Amino acid sequence: MEPLMVVFVSGALILTFVAFAVNPMQVAIEEAVRSDAQLQAQRIVSVINLMETAPDGTSYSFDMPNTKCNVAITDDFVKITLTQATGGGKSHTSSIIKTSTKIKTGNFVCSNNMNIMFRKNGMLDIGFR
């Protein structure tokens, strides 16, 4: 009966460790994804490309990372610069916009908990809130 007890106790300890380790790992992974300039630029470009086929009146809210950033959106590319808490910045330009829809271009400075609003009404209007 002792070997069975060892297996049971070991299994219980492993399950307890995994249960408590999952949440911090998930938070760390989400933060790493949100602070990746390349991934954020590609996500913005994918929304722009998807909005081409959307009917007029469609809107979409895009959550920005919880950090200071600069976003430049043109008809051809999206450039995002994320400012890290340590003061350094990561920048990436994604030039895979493949849409014939006119885009209202602009430069935006964002801060914590901001969203990019995409609205299609004949053209694609992009703004922050």
Secondary structure, 3 states (H helix, E strand, C coil): CHHHHHHHHHHHHHHHHHHHHHHHHHHHHHHHHHCCHHHHHHHHHHHHHHHCCCCCCCEEEEECCCCEEEEEECCCCEEEEEECCCCCEEEEEECCCCCCCCECCEEEEECCCCEEEEEECCCEEEEEC
